[in-house]
Amino acid sequence: MISVPRRRPPAEIRTWSALTTAVVLTVLMAFALPGATSVAESVPPGPDPALVRALLSEDALPLVPFAPRTGPATGGRGLTPDQRQELTDRIEALAEEHDADFGVAVQDLRTGTTFSHDAHRRFPTASVVKLTILTMLLLRAEEEGRDLTGTERAQAAMMIRYSDNEVTNGLYSRIGFTDGFVHGAETLGFTGTDPDPRGVWGATRTTAADQVRLLRALYCDGGPLSEEDRAYARGLMESVAAEQAWGVSAGADPEDTVGLKNGWTPRESNAGLWNVNSVGYVAGSGHEYLIAVLTDGSSDYAAGVSLVEELASTVTEALEAPRPAEESGR
């Protein structure tokens, strides 16, 4: 379980010390995949350990509505038509207020209720794709009738908990590079997610709707992964480094269970504006959500994080608001 404040100020975002970095590099060298080829571009200076600068312009793609499977009804109430319209108006007001583009998809697992805004719009993933790569690695191992090796587990932990680039390069090759990614996307039922044809994993394009589909594969029954593999992936998501525990966790209470993966990078192809994303799971007393927030075009890292957290908290607070029957005491 990740214990986080409702909002982490940018000043609290920390970087590793030189000593920590040296230790991690030593560990990575010990677990290096033989013959692995680097597919991500060099890491520029900045707060993100997973920056990928060269991203392609968005290709034309038929718009696919956000329509995930109905979630298990375990209590709670859905949004009334008036409450849904009010929430839509609030999100549209945020779109007018901010220069950045964004897509949001949320599913309340208590009721199956969903809310989305531009959930079919494609965004660069940055390091959010590492959760997809982990899931595809687990799928590939299951297809091969085996468990992950000790080396793969060590690398997967570095990829999810610390957003490490070098191990991601190797694991991307291990899933079969772009062809393997396409196969995994079909298995997961993605409708708007495509790998970069040059093999730059951080330049993958995805939608908020597909990211919720991915989260359902990890947090809901009936998906393609075994329960053991799902629990393993959730364990990594629920123990990310403290400095990366922001984003969809903005509205979480300290005792909540939070699992997430974030991604952030400035894009040269977008005049250096920031692409900041967060996807994950938040559950506690009276709430249980899958949340995906993708953004592009913020002026800097802090502005992108702030936008992601405002969107996530706005939607989840609306879903938790008292319903008319509750207000009247019925």
Secondary structure by P-SEA (a helix, b strand, c coil): cccccccccccccccccaaaaaaaaaaaaaacccccccccccccccccccccccccccccccccccccccccccccccccaaaaaaaaaaaaaaaaaccccbbbbbbcccccccccccccccccccccaaaaaaaaaaaaaaaacccccaaaaaaaaaaccccccaaaaaaaaaaccaaaaaaaaaaacccccccccccccccccccaaaaaaaaaacccccccccaaaaaaaaaaaacccccccccccccccccbbbbbbbbbbbbcccccbbbbbcccccccccccbbbbbbbcccccaaaaaaaaaaaaaaaaaaaacccccccccc
